[in-house]
């Protein structure tokens, strides 16, 4: 099941949709945002959507104005060129995993269910969470846990995993949690495991590198005055989005040209991120950590 789209009204308003415009939803999922975008387009408008997860294809929309591309959004520019759709009027990205992915045990996205150590957004890709946990060196594991999960006892966690797998392969989520039980701090078990699974998921799907690709390509694919709307769910993503919009680079360091103009090709529409209201959080728990940023191509 694909749950309600997060910050739907706010993100659609952020796109400032022109009825005859061309738009891209790079994270199609259940199609909630795409359906709403189509409502604002006239018969000459166009919407392209991306989703690398085959499961999302069943949600495709039967509409002549709509094209669903079953691929990673890091190929945004390639496909828009292929369809002669450049430049576009708006790009929407709702980052993170869908409720559907969480609710299928064999995908391994949830700590609530016993399932394969998978965590791949695209099940046709090679590397899975099982490969990371069983094959990465202690140093590589520690780096993943520190950098992507900000886990305080990363060194102990990595060592525990390496020692455990000397005797047997770690195959599923239940066995993985059991193998590291002595590393999990009391009273914050769920939070700790959520951070850990997030770290491994980011590594498996190369999520931050893919996001960087999207942001760089979005500045090349958008028309002047076109809108970039991004919903992120954790600080690592949000920091990249915020820095790139502000400075044109991922460190957030503002560099200026000979005339004193900053290199960033965007101007901020939202100085602070938009977050869900109380009612949305109650009706859709997945939205609780969402942050929406809106920028306009200069």
N, C-alpha and C positions, 0 to 999 in steps of 0.2 A: 504493500500500500504506500502511495506517495501522499504525504500530508500537505497541509496548506502551505502555499508559498510564503516565505518570510518577507516582512516589510513590503507587501505587495503594492499598496497605494503609494507609499513614499518613493519606491523605486520607479514606478511608472511615471509619477510626477517628475522625478529627477531626470528621466529621459527627455522630457519636454517634447513629446512625439508630434511630428508633422504628419498629417494624414497620408501624404504621398511619399513619405520618406522610406529609407532602407535601414533596417535595424538588425542587430545580432544578439541572440541570447546564447551565450557560450556554455551555459550549464542547464540544459533543457530539463532533465529529470522527469518530473511528473507533468511538465508542460504548463504549470500554473501561471508563471510570468509570461510565457509566450502567448497563451490564450488571451491574456489581458492586453498585451501589446497589439495583437491582431484586431481587437475591438476598437482600437484608436486609429487604425489604418483604413484608408479608402481602397477602392479596387486597384489603384495604381501603386499602392504601398507594397513593401516586400519585407519578409522576415526570414532570416537564416538562423538556424539553431544548431548547436553542437552538443553531442554527448557520446563519450567513448564506451559507455556501458550498454551492452546489447539489450539488457532488460528494459531500458528506457524507450526502445524502438516501438514497443506496443502502445505507447502514449502518443505516437505521431499524430499530427492534426491534418485532417483531410481538407486542405484549403489551397487553392491555386497560388496564393500569395506566400505560401510557407514551404521551406525546404529544410529537412533535418539531415544533418551531416553526422554520420556515425564515426566520429574521430575525435582525438584530443584537440582542445582549443589552442594548443601550441602551434597548430597548423592554420590558424585563423587567416593570415595573410595569403597563404597559398590557395586556400579554397575560395576566398573572396575574389582573388584574381581569376581563378578558374571559371567562376560564375560571372565574371565581368561586373562585379558588384561594388568595386572600389570607386570613390570613398563612400563610407556609410555615415548615417546621421546619428547613430547611437549604438553603444555596446553595453550590454548588461551581463554581469557575472555574479552569481550567487554561489560562493565558494563553499567548500565543506562537503560532507556526505549527506545523501538523502535518507529520509526515514525508511524508505524501502530497503536500502542497503543494510541499514542497522537491523532491520527486522528479519533478515534471512540468515539463520545461524551459520550455514555453510560458507557465507562470505567472511565470517570472522571479525566483523566490525564491532560487535557488542561484547561487553564483558559479562552480560547477563546469560548468554547461551553458550553451550558447548558447541564448538564448530571448528572447522579447519583453520589453521593459521594462514590466512590468505591475505586479506586487506587490499586486494587489487581493485582499483576502480574499473579497469579493463581486464577482464579475465583471460584475454588472449595474450596479454603481455607475459614475458618470461618470469621475472623475479617476483616472488611472493614473500609474505612475512615469514613463512617457514624457512625460506632460503636465508633471509637476513639473520634470524635467530640461531639457525644451526651452522651457518658458514662464515659469518663475520668474525674477525679476530676480536679479542677482548678490547683492544684499543678502538677499533671501528665501532663496536657496540657502545662503548662509553661515549664516544663522540656523538653518535645518533641520539642517545638518551639525554645528553647535556644540551646539545644544540637545538633539538626539535621538541624536547619535552621539558627542558629546564628542570630535570630531576636531580635533587641534591645528592643522593647517594649513588650516582651513576656508576662509579668505579666498582662499588660493592655488587651492584646489580649485574654488571657485565661479567665480573669474576664468577658470580654464582651460576650464571647461565653457562659459562664455558666449562665449569666443573661438572655441572649436571649432565651436559650433553656428552661428556666423556663416556658415560655408561649407557645412554640411550638417546635417540633422536627425540626432539620436542615436536610433536605433531599437531596438537590442537590447543585451543584457548584454555581449556580446563587444566590440562597438563602443564601448560606454560605458567599459569597463575600458581599452581601447586609448587612448581619448581622454584619460584621466586618468593614464596610466602614469607620467608624470614627477612626479606628486604622491604616488605610493605609496612609502612608505619601504621600503628594502631590509630583508630578514630578518623583517619582520612583515607581509608582503603580505596573507596570508589574514585576519589579525586586522583589519587596516585596512579591507579590503573588506567584511568581516562587519559592522564598525561603520558603514560607509557605507550598505550595503544596509539595515541595521536602521533608520538615520535616515530614509531615503527611505520605507521601509515604514510606519514610524510616522506620517509625514506623510500618505501616501496614504490610510491607513485611519483617521486621526485617533484612533489607539489610546489615547493618554493621556486625551484628552477622554472617550472612550467608557468607559474604566476608571473615571474619576471619576464618571460617570453611574451606573455599576453600583454603586459603593460607596455613593453617596448613596441610591440606590433600595433597596439591600439592607437598610439600616437601617429603611426604611419597610415592606419586604415580609416581614421575619422576625418570627416570634412572639418574645415574651420567652422567653429560654432557647434560642432557635434558633441554629444554628451557621453561621458564614461561614468557608469554607475556600478559600484562594486560593494557587495555584502561579504564581509569576512567574519570569521568565528573565533579566531584566536590572535594573540598579540603579534605573533611572527608574521602572519599574513597582513594584518592591519598596518604594521610598521612599514612594510614594503610599499603598500598602496599609498599611504600617507607621504612617505619620503619621495616616491617617484612623482606624485602629483605636484608636490611642493618644489622639488629641485631638479627633476629630470634624471635623478640617479637614485640608487637604493640606499645610500648612506645618509641622504637628507642634507648634504652639504651644498649650499647654494653657490653655484659658479656663474659668473657673468661674462658676457661677450665684451668686445671692445667698446661698445656703446653703453655698457652698464645694464643691459637687459639679461635677466636670468635665462639659463638654457632650457628651463622647463617649458614644454609646449602646452601646458594646461593652466587654467586658472581655477581656483577652488570655488565651488558653488556653496559647499557646506564647510564652514570654518571648523566646526566640531562634528564628529560623526553622529548620525541619527540612530537612535536605538529604539527597540520596540517598547510600546506602552504596556501598562500592567495587564490590560485585557488580552492583548496578543500573547503575552508570556503565559497567561493562565490557559488560553485555548491552544497554544502551540509551544510546548516546553522547549522545543528545539531552537526557538528564536531567542532564548534568554541571553545568549552571549553575542548576538549579532550586532555588527556595526556597519552602517551604510555611509559610504563617501561618494560624493558627486563632484565631477569636474567637467570643465568645458574646454575643448581644444581651441587654442588661440589662433 
